[in-house]
Amino acid sequence: MSSLGSETGPTNILMHGFSSIKELDEWCVSLYQHSECLILFSCIPIYSLWLPVSNLKPLKSPNQMNTISSKKLLNTKWTALKPTNKEKHFMVTEVEYDEEGNVILCVIQAVMTKREQAIDFQGLKDGDTWRQGWK
């Protein structure tokens, strides 16, 4: 099958012998598996636009864990990815350690409401719940 599109502009996919969207989808999957390019589609009219893979930025995996140093935890800033009570931005305001240097208490404070709550600092590693910094 001939190549779709070009680096200079979009080309109508119907001119390239695809009889259905399913056939086009299968072709795109095989192309993606070979990492040759990324194809973006708009619905009406159906066009393809090629972008070199080298121009893509890696996406953060939804299950990727945040890295945290328990020694540098105090005053770190965090963004809740699923805010409750309109509290999105937090800062670690208190950390207590045992004799062995393990965290026994971690308190975060909501920036807007100043409400404090004790949390398990290991929960901050969950990339689906927390993001480091204020975003």
C-alpha positions in Angstrom: 0.0 0.0 0.0 1.3 3.5 -0.8 2.3 6.0 1.9 -0.3 8.4 3.1 0.2 12.2 3.3 3.5 13.9 3.2 5.7 16.1 5.4 4.4 19.1 3.5 0.7 18.7 4.1 -2.4 16.5 4.5 -3.7 14.1 1.9 -7.2 12.6 1.6 -7.0 9.0 2.8 -9.8 7.8 0.5 -7.4 8.2 -2.4 -5.2 5.5 -1.0 -7.4 2.5 -1.3 -8.8 2.1 2.2 -12.2 0.6 2.0 -13.1 1.2 5.6 -12.0 2.9 8.8 -11.2 -0.6 10.2 -8.7 -1.2 7.4 -7.2 2.2 8.0 -7.0 1.6 11.7 -5.2 -1.8 11.2 -2.7 -0.1 8.9 -2.1 2.7 11.4 -1.5 0.1 14.2 1.1 -1.7 12.1 2.7 1.6 11.2 2.8 2.6 14.9 4.4 -0.7 15.9 7.2 0.1 13.5 7.6 3.6 15.1 7.8 5.2 11.7 5.4 8.1 12.4 2.4 9.3 14.3 -0.9 9.9 12.4 -3.4 12.4 13.6 -7.0 12.4 12.2 -9.8 14.9 12.0 -13.3 13.6 11.3 -14.8 15.6 8.5 -13.2 15.4 5.9 -10.9 12.6 6.9 -7.3 13.7 6.4 -4.0 12.4 7.7 -1.1 14.4 8.8 2.3 12.9 9.4 4.6 13.9 12.3 8.1 12.4 12.8 8.3 10.4 16.0 11.4 12.3 17.0 9.3 15.4 17.6 7.1 13.7 20.2 7.5 14.2 23.9 7.1 11.1 26.1 3.8 11.1 28.1 3.8 10.4 31.8 2.5 7.0 32.5 -0.7 7.1 34.5 0.7 4.7 37.0 4.1 6.3 37.2 5.2 6.9 40.8 6.6 10.2 42.1 10.0 10.0 43.6 10.3 11.3 47.1 13.3 11.7 49.5 12.0 11.5 53.0 14.9 13.8 54.1 13.8 16.6 51.7 10.0 16.3 52.4 9.5 19.4 54.5 8.2 22.4 52.6 7.7 20.5 49.3 4.7 21.5 47.2 2.1 19.1 45.8 -0.9 19.3 43.5 -3.9 17.0 44.1 -5.0 15.6 40.7 -8.5 14.9 42.1 -9.2 18.0 44.3 -11.8 17.9 47.0 -13.4 20.9 48.7 -11.7 23.1 46.1 -8.3 22.2 47.7 -5.8 21.6 44.9 -2.5 22.9 46.1 -0.7 21.7 49.3 2.5 22.1 51.1 4.2 19.7 53.6 4.4 21.8 56.8 5.5 19.2 59.3 7.6 16.0 59.2 8.6 13.9 62.2 11.1 11.1 62.2 11.8 8.1 64.5 15.3 7.2 65.8 16.1 5.3 62.6 15.1 8.2 60.3 11.8 6.8 59.2 8.9 9.3 58.7 6.3 8.8 61.5 4.3 11.9 60.8 3.7 14.0 57.7 1.3 17.0 57.7 0.2 18.8 54.6 -1.6 22.1 54.5 -4.0 23.3 51.8 -2.8 26.6 50.4 -6.2 28.3 50.0 -8.0 27.1 53.2 -5.0 26.6 55.5 -6.6 23.3 56.5 -4.0 20.8 57.7 -4.2 17.0 57.6 -1.8 14.2 58.6 -1.1 11.8 55.7 1.0 8.8 55.0 3.9 10.3 53.0 4.1 7.2 50.9 0.7 8.2 49.4 2.5 11.1 47.8 4.2 8.6 45.5 1.0 7.8 43.8 1.2 9.6 40.4 -2.6 9.1 39.8 -3.4 11.2 43.0 -0.5 13.6 43.4 1.9 15.7 41.2 5.0 17.3 42.6 4.9 21.1 42.5 2.0 23.4 41.9 0.6 22.8 38.5 
